[in-house]
Structure formats: structure tokens, C-alpha cells
Amino acid sequence: LTGRAMSPAMLALYSRHGEAFYDYLEYRREQEAFATRLAAQRATAADKERLSAIREELEAAWLGQDAEAESEADFRLHRAVVDASHNTTLIHMMASVYDLTRRGIFYNHDLLRSIDDSGRKLLDQHIEIIESVLSADPVRAEEAARDHMDYVEESIRRGRELQRREQRARMRFKSGV
């Protein structure tokens, strides 16, 4: 059930159309919130052990300033939460969504991390998601997931705007204006 629900043609379409980014985030926000709520209700001891291990990986990567390890642990966290939902349809659909994320089609972790210079906000949000699932608090879990996805969207908007301004400034500098 972890095969791809999106064909290579769909992936290519998403990669060519920037406006699809907001559809992607809208879908992810709702599905992440749903998955996290279910995970808080259904997580097994093994799921909780996996989430605790990922928390340690996230913290170690952040402390070691290892952006690649942090990005990989981020990806594993989201997959682990969805797996802990124990909803096979959700697991299958989100595998495709995460494939988009992993390929960096819409954004990459480095851009998000650069918004606050440290990635501390992302780490804190990930810890809140983990803690809410570990404490079996579905309301808190759903809220933590929504807050995280809202932050991701706002950060990407700011990052894209900064990139646009930088590009315009470089063009003016090159043209001598």
C-alpha cells in the first residue's frame, strides 16, 4: 500500500506549475492534521518508540547543525505519524505526497530552515507533534500539525518573496540602475 498514487506525468505537471504549491499545502495541512489526530488515538507502543527515536535524531541533527540529517529525520517523522494513524488509505495517499516533498518539487527543507536562521522553530513544532501523539492527545495533535503546516506555508511565502526581491536587486545591479 505504499506505492505511488501519482503518476510521473502528474509529478511533472506539479513541478511545472508553481500555483500547485498552494493546493499541495492545503491538502497536506488537512491530511497531516487528520493523520496526527488519528496517531494520537491509535499509536502503538512500537509507533511511540519510533517517534521517540526520531525525536532524538531531530534534536541531534539540529544540535550538530547537520541540515541533511535534519531534513531526513523531518521526512521520517511525517511518515511515522501517518503510519501511526493505522489508516491504510491515508498511508498510501500520503506516500505520494511525501514523494513530492522528498523530490523538492515545491520547496526544500533548507529554504524553511533559512527563514529563522536556525531551524529552531521547525524543531520545536516537530517536538510538539511528537509529544502530542505520545501523550495520546488528539486535539493537541491536530492543532500542532495545523500550526506546523501554517508555519511552513507562511515561511515558504516569505522565502519566495525574499528570493524575488534578491533576483530583482541583482538585475538592477547588473544593469547599473
Buried (B, 14 or more C-beta within 10 A) or exposed (E): EEEEBBEEEBBEEBBEEEEBBEEBBEBBBEBBBBBBBBBBBBBEEEBBEBBEEBBEBBBEBBEEEBBEBBBBBBBBBBBBBBBBBBBEEBBBBBBBBBBBBEEEBBBBBBBBBBBEEEBEBBBEBBBBBBBBBBEBBBEBBBBBBBBBBEBBBEBBEEBBEEEEEEEEEEEEEEEEE
